[in-house]
Amino acid sequence: MESYYPMLVSVAGKGTLVLLCAVTLNSAVRRSSASARHMLWMSALLAVPAVGLLSLLLPAWEPSVAGPVFQVTAALPGASSPAGGGMRDWLVAIWLAGALVLEARLLLGHAVMARVARRARSFRAPWLPAMLEEMDCRGSVTILASAPGSMPVSWSSCILLPADAAGWLEAQRRHVVLHELAHLRRRDGLWQLLAHAVCGLFWFHPLAWYARRQALRAAEQACDDLVLRLGASSADYAGSLLEVARRPVLTPAVAATAMAGSGGLEQRFRAILDDRTNRRTVTRRSAIGVTAAMTALLLPLAAIQAQQENPDEVHRIGNGVSSPTLIRKVEPQYTPEAKEAGIEGTVVLSIEVTAEGLADKIAVIRKLDPGLDKNAIAAVEQWRFRPGQKEGKPVRVKASVEVNFRLK
């Protein structure tokens, strides 16, 4: 698992740059519409795993710079195992365990919502068809009845309204239904699913959770703006939101979008009651522009990543590449024939020390005796090294090894 450690560190580093760019842009365009801010945060979140995927697909920009070959002799002191390997294995294992737990939680939440939707009865009211027609959702949305006193939520193509919603005032039920229909029309359920999935993979990264929280709040504000653009009074809509906020969320928050379940209510109330709030939706031209800008940022980052993480790239000492260190050796064995003939000397081998500290691609460059040459290779295959490093990461390094045979 240690081989995954450099990739995780690098992707997390590149993702940090992307998320910091999103934080900076959000501060610069804080007066933009909630719909635009939601697109910004979701683009940044999805860019984090995209960096890792593109790093595997894009070629490196330049070959590495060659340096002098270093010498390792069999007389160096030994140790038992490569330093740091065990710790890196543990870190990768901890990351994987956390990711599996959070992704399983997400899947469980959707399974629970599917069961709730199957068991819920249809919500029927004479005023529903007109609202569905107004939002152009007739025939594509199912309205279901949930427990009385609960908070309205949307999931998949369903809206769960509390059974007591039939007795609400006309303005309140219109506000609530239009808000949840706005979620479905904007496909916020899908965006929320993707945001949760990304945070499950990068659960250790606080900026990922921050971006997710901001995206969820921006989505709620964007739905508020849509209801207000349809003619709702700001004061009346704020009152409806306040009434809904007092109700508990009885469905898994990780799977469903609740009208007042993502926090940030004070900020939403200010935006609702402020007539200067930008309530415009995102145009197709803006979406294309953001996609192009994100692509222009990701491609060079991913290409650099691909170059740094190529496990087969062979480096030479110098120009920022440190020397490997022999930490465990196995003494070569004399053959009976060579011992009887009294052969002594040195076998020089060419090897590549991998990022895991193993000897690879061993070749004899100075021969001594066929049997001793073979035994020298067999011994070096069992040697272990502390790998050479470049920019703090283990890399494959070219080396020359001298194996000495001396009769005592």
The 8 nearest C-alpha neighbors of each residue, nearest first, counted from 0:
[[1, 2, 88, 3, 91, 4, 92, 87],
 [0, 2, 88, 4, 3, 87, 84, 91],
 [1, 3, 0, 4, 5, 355, 6, 354],
 [4, 2, 1, 6, 0, 5, 7, 91],
 [3, 5, 7, 1, 6, 2, 8, 91],
 [6, 4, 8, 7, 3, 9, 392, 2],
 [5, 7, 9, 3, 4, 8, 10, 308],
 [8, 6, 4, 10, 9, 5, 11, 3],
 [7, 9, 5, 11, 6, 10, 12, 4],
 [8, 10, 12, 6, 11, 7, 5, 13],
 [11, 9, 13, 7, 12, 51, 8, 14],
 [12, 10, 14, 8, 9, 13, 7, 15],
 [13, 11, 9, 15, 10, 14, 8, 16],
 [12, 14, 10, 16, 15, 11, 9, 17],
 [15, 13, 47, 11, 17, 16, 12, 10],
 [14, 16, 12, 18, 13, 17, 19, 11],
 [15, 17, 19, 13, 14, 18, 20, 12],
 [18, 16, 14, 20, 15, 19, 43, 21],
 [19, 17, 21, 15, 20, 16, 43, 14],
 [18, 20, 22, 16, 21, 17, 15, 23],
 [19, 21, 23, 17, 18, 22, 24, 16],
 [20, 22, 18, 24, 19, 23, 25, 43],
 [23, 21, 19, 25, 20, 24, 18, 26],
 [24, 22, 20, 26, 21, 25, 19, 27],
 [25, 23, 27, 21, 26, 22, 20, 28],
 [24, 26, 22, 28, 27, 23, 29, 21],
 [27, 25, 29, 23, 24, 28, 22, 21],
 [26, 28, 24, 25, 29, 23, 30, 22],
 [29, 27, 25, 31, 30, 26, 24, 36],
 [28, 30, 26, 31, 25, 27, 36, 32],
 [31, 29, 28, 32, 277, 276, 27, 33],
 [32, 30, 28, 29, 277, 35, 33, 36],
 [31, 33, 277, 35, 34, 278, 279, 36],
 [34, 32, 221, 36, 217, 35, 220, 37],
 [33, 35, 221, 37, 32, 36, 280, 281],
 [36, 34, 38, 32, 33, 37, 281, 39],
 [37, 35, 39, 33, 38, 34, 40, 217],
 [38, 36, 214, 217, 34, 40, 39, 35],
 [37, 39, 35, 41, 36, 40, 42, 34],
 [40, 38, 36, 42, 37, 41, 35, 43],
 [41, 39, 43, 37, 214, 42, 38, 210],
 [40, 42, 44, 38, 43, 39, 37, 45],
 [43, 41, 39, 45, 40, 44, 38, 46],
 [42, 44, 46, 40, 41, 45, 18, 17],
 [45, 43, 41, 46, 42, 47, 40, 207],
 [44, 46, 42, 47, 43, 41, 48, 49],
 [45, 47, 49, 43, 44, 48, 42, 50],
 [46, 48, 14, 49, 45, 50, 44, 43],
 [49, 47, 51, 50, 46, 45, 52, 197],
 [50, 48, 46, 52, 47, 51, 53, 45],
 [51, 49, 53, 301, 48, 47, 52, 54],
 [50, 52, 54, 48, 49, 53, 10, 55],
 [53, 51, 49, 54, 55, 50, 48, 56],
 [54, 52, 56, 55, 50, 301, 51, 57],
 [53, 55, 301, 305, 51, 52, 56, 304],
 [56, 54, 53, 52, 57, 305, 51, 58],
 [55, 57, 53, 54, 58, 52, 305, 301],
 [56, 58, 54, 302, 53, 55, 305, 59],
 [59, 57, 302, 305, 60, 56, 306, 54],
 [60, 58, 306, 305, 302, 61, 303, 57],
 [59, 61, 58, 302, 306, 303, 62, 305],
 [62, 60, 59, 63, 306, 64, 58, 303],
 [63, 61, 64, 60, 59, 306, 312, 65],
 [62, 64, 65, 61, 314, 312, 313, 315],
 [63, 65, 62, 66, 318, 314, 315, 317],
 [66, 64, 315, 63, 314, 67, 316, 317],
 [65, 67, 315, 316, 317, 68, 64, 318],
 [68, 66, 316, 315, 69, 317, 65, 397],
 [67, 69, 398, 315, 316, 397, 66, 399],
 [70, 68, 398, 399, 67, 316, 71, 322],
 [69, 71, 399, 400, 398, 72, 68, 401],
 [72, 70, 400, 399, 401, 69, 73, 398],
 [73, 71, 401, 74, 400, 75, 402, 70],
 [72, 74, 75, 402, 401, 71, 403, 328],
 [73, 75, 72, 76, 71, 403, 402, 328],
 [74, 76, 73, 72, 77, 325, 326, 71],
 [77, 75, 74, 326, 78, 325, 327, 328],
 [78, 76, 327, 326, 328, 75, 325, 79],
 [79, 77, 326, 327, 80, 76, 81, 328],
 [78, 80, 327, 326, 77, 81, 383, 82],
 [81, 79, 78, 82, 383, 326, 327, 384],
 [82, 80, 385, 84, 384, 83, 356, 383],
 [83, 81, 84, 80, 385, 85, 86, 326],
 [82, 84, 86, 85, 87, 81, 88, 80],
 [85, 83, 87, 86, 82, 81, 88, 1],
 [86, 84, 88, 87, 83, 89, 82, 1],
 [85, 87, 89, 83, 88, 84, 90, 82],
 [88, 86, 90, 84, 89, 85, 1, 91],
 [87, 89, 1, 85, 91, 86, 0, 90],
 [90, 88, 92, 86, 87, 91, 93, 85],
 [89, 91, 87, 93, 92, 88, 94, 86],
 [90, 92, 94, 88, 89, 93, 95, 87],
 [91, 93, 89, 95, 90, 94, 96, 88],
 [94, 92, 90, 96, 95, 91, 89, 97],
 [95, 93, 91, 97, 92, 96, 98, 90],
 [96, 94, 92, 98, 93, 97, 99, 91],
 [95, 97, 93, 99, 98, 94, 92, 100],
 [98, 96, 100, 94, 95, 99, 93, 101],
 [97, 99, 200, 199, 95, 101, 96, 100],
 [98, 100, 96, 102, 97, 101, 103, 95],
 [101, 99, 103, 97, 98, 102, 104, 96],
 [102, 100, 104, 199, 98, 103, 99, 97],
 [101, 103, 105, 99, 104, 199, 100, 98],
 [102, 104, 106, 100, 101, 105, 99, 107],
 [105, 103, 101, 107, 102, 106, 108, 100],
 [104, 106, 102, 108, 103, 107, 253, 101],
 [107, 105, 103, 109, 108, 104, 110, 102],
 [106, 108, 110, 104, 105, 109, 103, 111],
 [109, 107, 105, 111, 254, 106, 110, 251],
 [108, 110, 112, 106, 111, 254, 107, 113],
 [109, 111, 107, 113, 108, 112, 106, 114],
 [110, 112, 114, 108, 109, 113, 107, 115],
 [113, 111, 109, 115, 114, 110, 116, 108],
 [112, 114, 110, 116, 111, 115, 109, 117],
 [113, 115, 117, 111, 112, 116, 118, 110],
 [116, 114, 112, 118, 113, 117, 119, 111],
 [115, 117, 113, 119, 114, 118, 112, 143],
 [118, 116, 114, 115, 119, 113, 120, 112],
 [117, 119, 115, 116, 114, 120, 113, 143],
 [120, 118, 116, 117, 144, 115, 143, 145],
 [121, 119, 144, 143, 122, 118, 145, 117],
 [120, 122, 143, 144, 142, 123, 119, 141],
 [123, 121, 143, 144, 142, 120, 124, 160],
 [124, 122, 121, 125, 127, 142, 143, 144],
 [123, 125, 126, 127, 122, 165, 128, 164],
 [126, 124, 127, 128, 123, 129, 165, 130],
 [125, 127, 124, 128, 129, 130, 123, 173],
 [126, 128, 130, 129, 124, 125, 131, 123],
 [129, 127, 131, 130, 126, 132, 125, 137],
 [128, 130, 132, 131, 127, 126, 133, 125],
 [131, 129, 133, 132, 127, 128, 134, 126],
 [132, 130, 137, 136, 128, 134, 133, 129],
 [131, 133, 135, 129, 130, 134, 137, 136],
 [134, 132, 130, 131, 135, 129, 136, 128],
 [133, 135, 131, 136, 132, 130, 180, 177],
 [134, 136, 132, 133, 137, 131, 130, 184],
 [137, 135, 131, 134, 139, 132, 140, 138],
 [136, 138, 131, 132, 139, 135, 140, 128],
 [137, 139, 140, 136, 141, 131, 135, 132],
 [138, 140, 136, 137, 141, 156, 135, 157],
 [141, 139, 156, 157, 138, 136, 137, 142],
 [140, 142, 157, 158, 156, 143, 139, 121],
 [141, 143, 158, 122, 157, 159, 121, 140],
 [142, 144, 121, 122, 159, 120, 158, 119],
 [145, 143, 122, 162, 160, 161, 159, 120],
 [146, 144, 161, 159, 160, 162, 147, 119],
 [145, 147, 161, 149, 162, 148, 144, 249],
 [148, 146, 161, 162, 163, 149, 145, 164],
 [147, 149, 161, 246, 146, 150, 163, 247],
 [150, 148, 247, 246, 147, 161, 146, 248],
 [149, 151, 246, 248, 247, 243, 152, 257],
 [152, 150, 160, 159, 257, 258, 161, 149],
 [153, 151, 257, 159, 256, 158, 258, 255],
 [152, 154, 158, 256, 157, 255, 179, 159],
 [155, 153, 255, 157, 156, 188, 158, 256],
 [154, 156, 157, 188, 153, 183, 189, 255],
 [157, 155, 140, 154, 141, 183, 139, 158],
 [158, 156, 141, 154, 155, 153, 140, 142],
 [157, 159, 153, 142, 152, 143, 160, 141],
 [160, 158, 143, 152, 144, 145, 151, 142],
 [159, 161, 151, 144, 145, 143, 158, 162],
 [162, 160, 145, 147, 146, 163, 164, 144],
 [161, 163, 147, 144, 164, 145, 146, 160],
 [162, 164, 147, 165, 161, 166, 148, 167],
 [165, 163, 167, 166, 161, 162, 160, 172],
 [164, 166, 163, 167, 162, 124, 172, 161],
 [167, 165, 164, 163, 168, 169, 172, 162],
 [168, 166, 164, 165, 172, 169, 171, 163],
 [167, 169, 171, 170, 172, 166, 165, 173],
 [168, 170, 172, 171, 173, 167, 166, 174],
 [171, 169, 173, 168, 172, 174, 235, 239],
 [172, 170, 174, 239, 173, 168, 169, 175],
 [171, 173, 175, 174, 169, 170, 176, 167],
 [172, 174, 170, 176, 171, 175, 177, 169],
 [175, 173, 171, 177, 172, 176, 178, 170],
 [176, 174, 172, 178, 177, 173, 171, 179],
 [177, 175, 179, 173, 178, 174, 172, 180],
 [176, 178, 180, 174, 179, 175, 173, 181],
 [177, 179, 181, 175, 176, 180, 222, 174],
 [180, 178, 182, 181, 176, 177, 153, 175],
 [181, 179, 177, 183, 182, 178, 176, 184],
 [180, 182, 184, 178, 179, 183, 222, 177],
 [183, 181, 179, 185, 187, 180, 184, 186],
 [184, 182, 186, 180, 181, 185, 187, 179],
 [183, 185, 181, 186, 182, 180, 187, 136],
 [184, 186, 182, 187, 183, 181, 188, 222],
 [187, 185, 183, 188, 184, 189, 182, 190],
 [188, 186, 190, 182, 189, 185, 191, 183],
 [187, 189, 191, 186, 190, 192, 154, 155],
 [188, 190, 192, 187, 191, 186, 193, 155],
 [191, 189, 187, 193, 192, 188, 194, 186],
 [190, 192, 194, 188, 189, 193, 187, 195],
 [191, 193, 189, 195, 190, 194, 188, 196],
 [194, 192, 196, 190, 191, 195, 197, 189],
 [195, 193, 191, 197, 196, 192, 211, 190],
 [194, 196, 198, 192, 193, 197, 199, 191],
 [197, 195, 199, 193, 194, 198, 192, 102],
 [198, 196, 200, 194, 199, 195, 193, 201],
 [199, 197, 201, 202, 195, 200, 196, 207],
 [198, 200, 196, 101, 98, 202, 197, 102],
 [199, 201, 98, 197, 198, 202, 196, 102],
 [202, 200, 198, 203, 199, 204, 197, 207],
 [201, 203, 198, 199, 204, 200, 98, 97],
 [202, 204, 201, 205, 94, 198, 200, 207],
 [203, 205, 207, 206, 202, 201, 208, 11],
 [206, 204, 208, 207, 209, 203, 202, 201],
 [205, 207, 209, 208, 204, 210, 18, 15],
 [206, 208, 210, 209, 205, 204, 198, 211],
 [209, 207, 211, 205, 210, 206, 212, 198],
 [208, 210, 206, 212, 207, 211, 205, 213],
 [211, 209, 213, 207, 208, 212, 40, 206],
 [212, 210, 208, 214, 209, 213, 194, 207],
 [211, 213, 209, 215, 214, 210, 208, 216],
 [212, 214, 210, 216, 211, 215, 217, 209],
 [213, 215, 37, 211, 217, 40, 212, 216],
 [216, 214, 218, 212, 217, 213, 211, 219],
 [217, 215, 219, 213, 218, 214, 261, 212],
 [216, 218, 33, 37, 220, 214, 219, 215],
 [219, 217, 221, 215, 216, 220, 37, 214],
 [220, 218, 216, 222, 221, 217, 223, 215],
 [219, 221, 223, 217, 222, 218, 33, 224],
 [220, 222, 33, 218, 224, 34, 223, 219],
 [223, 221, 225, 219, 224, 220, 181, 178],
 [224, 222, 220, 226, 221, 225, 219, 227],
 [223, 225, 221, 227, 278, 222, 226, 228],
 [224, 226, 222, 228, 227, 223, 221, 229],
 [227, 225, 229, 223, 228, 224, 178, 177],
 [226, 228, 231, 224, 229, 230, 225, 223],
 [229, 227, 225, 230, 226, 224, 231, 278],
 [230, 228, 226, 227, 231, 225, 224, 177],
 [229, 231, 228, 227, 232, 226, 233, 225],
 [230, 232, 227, 229, 226, 233, 236, 228],
 [231, 233, 235, 234, 236, 230, 227, 237],
 [234, 232, 236, 235, 272, 271, 237, 231],
 [235, 233, 237, 236, 232, 238, 272, 271],
 [234, 236, 238, 232, 237, 233, 239, 231],
 [235, 237, 239, 233, 238, 234, 232, 240],
 [238, 236, 240, 234, 239, 235, 233, 241],
 [237, 239, 241, 235, 236, 240, 234, 242],
 [240, 238, 236, 242, 171, 241, 237, 243],
 [239, 241, 237, 243, 238, 242, 244, 236],
 [242, 240, 238, 244, 239, 243, 237, 245],
 [241, 243, 239, 240, 244, 245, 238, 246],
 [242, 244, 240, 245, 241, 246, 150, 239],
 [245, 243, 241, 259, 246, 242, 240, 260],
 [246, 244, 243, 242, 247, 241, 150, 259],
 [245, 247, 150, 149, 244, 243, 148, 248],
 [248, 246, 149, 150, 249, 245, 148, 244],
 [247, 249, 150, 250, 149, 246, 260, 257],
 [248, 250, 247, 149, 251, 150, 146, 252],
 [249, 251, 248, 252, 112, 255, 152, 111],
 [252, 250, 253, 108, 254, 255, 249, 112],
 [251, 253, 254, 255, 250, 256, 257, 260],
 [252, 254, 251, 105, 255, 108, 195, 192],
 [255, 253, 108, 109, 252, 251, 105, 192],
 [254, 256, 154, 252, 153, 253, 152, 257],
 [257, 255, 153, 152, 258, 188, 154, 252],
 [256, 258, 152, 260, 259, 151, 255, 153],
 [257, 259, 260, 152, 151, 256, 179, 219],
 [260, 258, 244, 257, 261, 243, 262, 240],
 [259, 261, 257, 262, 258, 248, 256, 252],
 [262, 260, 259, 216, 215, 263, 257, 212],
 [263, 261, 264, 260, 259, 216, 265, 212],
 [262, 264, 266, 265, 267, 216, 261, 259],
 [265, 263, 267, 266, 262, 268, 259, 261],
 [266, 264, 268, 267, 263, 269, 262, 270],
 [265, 267, 269, 264, 263, 268, 270, 271],
 [268, 266, 264, 270, 265, 269, 271, 220],
 [267, 269, 271, 265, 270, 266, 264, 272],
 [270, 268, 266, 272, 267, 271, 273, 265],
 [269, 271, 267, 273, 268, 272, 276, 266],
 [272, 270, 268, 269, 273, 233, 267, 237],
 [271, 273, 269, 233, 270, 268, 274, 234],
 [274, 272, 270, 275, 271, 276, 269, 233],
 [273, 275, 276, 272, 271, 270, 277, 233],
 [274, 276, 273, 277, 270, 278, 272, 30],
 [277, 275, 274, 273, 270, 278, 30, 32],
 [276, 278, 32, 279, 31, 275, 30, 33],
 [279, 277, 224, 32, 276, 280, 33, 221],
 [280, 278, 277, 32, 281, 34, 224, 33],
 [279, 281, 34, 282, 278, 32, 35, 221],
 [282, 280, 35, 34, 285, 283, 279, 286],
 [281, 283, 285, 284, 280, 286, 279, 287],
 [282, 284, 286, 285, 287, 281, 288, 280],
 [285, 283, 287, 282, 286, 288, 281, 289],
 [286, 284, 288, 282, 287, 283, 289, 281],
 [285, 287, 283, 289, 288, 284, 290, 282],
 [286, 288, 290, 284, 285, 289, 291, 283],
 [289, 287, 285, 291, 286, 290, 292, 284],
 [288, 290, 292, 286, 291, 287, 293, 285],
 [291, 289, 287, 293, 288, 292, 294, 286],
 [290, 292, 294, 288, 289, 293, 287, 295],
 [293, 291, 295, 289, 294, 290, 288, 296],
 [294, 292, 296, 290, 295, 291, 289, 297],
 [293, 295, 297, 291, 296, 292, 298, 290],
 [294, 296, 292, 293, 297, 298, 291, 299],
 [297, 295, 293, 294, 298, 292, 299, 300],
 [296, 298, 294, 300, 295, 299, 301, 293],
 [297, 299, 301, 300, 295, 296, 294, 302],
 [300, 298, 302, 301, 297, 303, 296, 295],
 [301, 299, 297, 303, 298, 302, 304, 296],
 [300, 302, 54, 304, 298, 50, 299, 303],
 [303, 301, 299, 305, 304, 300, 59, 57],
 [304, 302, 306, 300, 305, 301, 299, 307],
 [305, 303, 301, 307, 302, 306, 54, 308],
 [304, 306, 54, 302, 308, 59, 303, 307],
 [305, 307, 59, 303, 304, 308, 309, 302],
 [308, 306, 304, 305, 309, 303, 59, 310],
 [307, 309, 305, 306, 310, 304, 6, 5],
 [308, 310, 311, 306, 312, 307, 305, 59],
 [311, 309, 312, 308, 395, 394, 354, 353],
 [312, 310, 309, 313, 395, 353, 394, 308],
 [311, 313, 309, 310, 395, 314, 63, 394],
 [312, 314, 395, 396, 311, 397, 315, 351],
 [315, 313, 396, 395, 397, 312, 65, 63],
 [316, 314, 66, 65, 396, 397, 67, 68],
 [315, 317, 320, 66, 67, 321, 322, 68],
 [318, 316, 320, 66, 319, 315, 321, 67],
 [317, 319, 320, 66, 316, 64, 65, 315],
 [318, 320, 317, 389, 321, 390, 316, 388],
 [321, 319, 389, 317, 316, 388, 318, 387],
 [322, 320, 387, 388, 316, 319, 389, 323],
 [321, 323, 387, 316, 324, 320, 388, 69],
 [324, 322, 387, 386, 385, 384, 321, 325],
 [325, 323, 385, 384, 326, 322, 386, 387],
 [324, 326, 384, 327, 383, 385, 75, 323],
 [327, 325, 77, 78, 384, 383, 324, 385],
 [328, 326, 77, 78, 383, 382, 79, 325],
 [329, 327, 382, 77, 330, 383, 326, 381],
 [328, 330, 378, 382, 381, 331, 327, 379],
 [329, 331, 378, 328, 332, 73, 379, 375],
 [332, 330, 378, 375, 374, 329, 333, 377],
 [333, 331, 374, 334, 330, 371, 375, 378],
 [332, 334, 338, 335, 371, 337, 331, 374],
 [333, 335, 337, 336, 338, 370, 332, 371],
 [336, 334, 338, 337, 339, 333, 340, 370],
 [335, 337, 339, 334, 338, 340, 370, 333],
 [338, 336, 340, 334, 342, 339, 335, 341],
 [339, 337, 341, 335, 340, 336, 334, 333],
 [338, 340, 336, 337, 341, 335, 342, 334],
 [339, 341, 337, 338, 342, 336, 335, 343],
 [342, 340, 338, 339, 337, 343, 406, 336],
 [343, 341, 337, 340, 338, 344, 339, 406],
 [344, 342, 405, 404, 341, 406, 345, 403],
 [343, 345, 404, 403, 405, 367, 342, 346],
 [346, 344, 403, 402, 404, 401, 347, 367],
 [345, 347, 402, 366, 365, 367, 401, 372],
 [348, 346, 401, 365, 400, 364, 363, 402],
 [349, 347, 363, 400, 364, 362, 399, 350],
 [348, 350, 399, 362, 361, 398, 363, 400],
 [351, 349, 361, 398, 360, 359, 399, 358],
 [350, 352, 397, 359, 396, 398, 358, 360],
 [353, 351, 358, 396, 395, 357, 356, 359],
 [354, 352, 395, 356, 355, 357, 351, 394],
 [353, 355, 394, 393, 395, 356, 386, 352],
 [356, 354, 353, 357, 386, 2, 393, 1],
 [355, 357, 384, 386, 353, 385, 354, 383],
 [356, 358, 353, 352, 383, 355, 359, 384],
 [359, 357, 352, 380, 351, 350, 353, 379],
 [358, 360, 351, 361, 350, 352, 357, 353],
 [361, 359, 350, 351, 362, 358, 349, 352],
 [360, 362, 350, 359, 349, 348, 376, 363],
 [361, 363, 349, 348, 364, 360, 350, 376],
 [364, 362, 348, 365, 347, 349, 366, 361],
 [363, 365, 348, 347, 362, 349, 366, 346],
 [366, 364, 347, 346, 363, 367, 348, 345],
 [367, 365, 346, 368, 372, 363, 364, 347],
 [366, 368, 346, 372, 345, 344, 371, 365],
 [367, 369, 371, 370, 372, 366, 337, 342],
 [370, 368, 372, 371, 373, 367, 366, 374],
 [369, 371, 373, 372, 368, 334, 374, 337],
 [372, 370, 374, 368, 373, 369, 375, 333],
 [371, 373, 369, 375, 370, 374, 368, 366],
 [372, 374, 370, 376, 371, 375, 369, 377],
 [375, 373, 377, 371, 376, 372, 331, 378],
 [374, 376, 372, 378, 373, 377, 331, 371],
 [375, 377, 379, 373, 374, 378, 380, 372],
 [378, 376, 374, 380, 375, 379, 373, 381],
 [377, 379, 331, 375, 380, 376, 329, 381],
 [380, 378, 382, 381, 376, 377, 375, 358],
 [379, 381, 377, 378, 382, 358, 376, 359],
 [382, 380, 379, 378, 329, 383, 328, 377],
 [383, 381, 328, 379, 327, 380, 329, 384],
 [382, 384, 327, 357, 356, 326, 325, 381],
 [385, 383, 325, 356, 326, 324, 386, 323],
 [384, 386, 324, 81, 356, 323, 325, 326],
 [387, 385, 323, 356, 354, 384, 393, 388],
 [386, 388, 323, 322, 321, 393, 394, 396],
 [389, 387, 393, 392, 321, 394, 320, 391],
 [388, 390, 320, 392, 391, 319, 393, 394],
 [391, 389, 392, 388, 319, 320, 393, 321],
 [390, 392, 389, 388, 393, 387, 320, 321],
 [391, 393, 388, 389, 390, 394, 5, 387],
 [394, 392, 388, 354, 387, 386, 389, 391],
 [393, 395, 354, 388, 387, 396, 392, 389],
 [396, 394, 353, 354, 313, 352, 314, 312],
 [397, 395, 314, 352, 313, 351, 315, 394],
 [396, 398, 351, 315, 314, 350, 313, 352],
 [399, 397, 350, 69, 68, 351, 349, 70],
 [398, 400, 349, 70, 348, 350, 69, 71],
 [401, 399, 71, 348, 347, 72, 70, 349],
 [402, 400, 347, 72, 346, 403, 345, 348],
 [403, 401, 346, 345, 73, 347, 375, 400],
 [402, 404, 345, 344, 401, 405, 346, 73],
 [403, 405, 343, 344, 345, 402, 406, 333],
 [406, 404, 343, 407, 403, 344, 342, 345],
 [405, 407, 343, 404, 341, 338, 342, 333],
 [406, 405, 404, 343, 338, 341, 333, 342]]
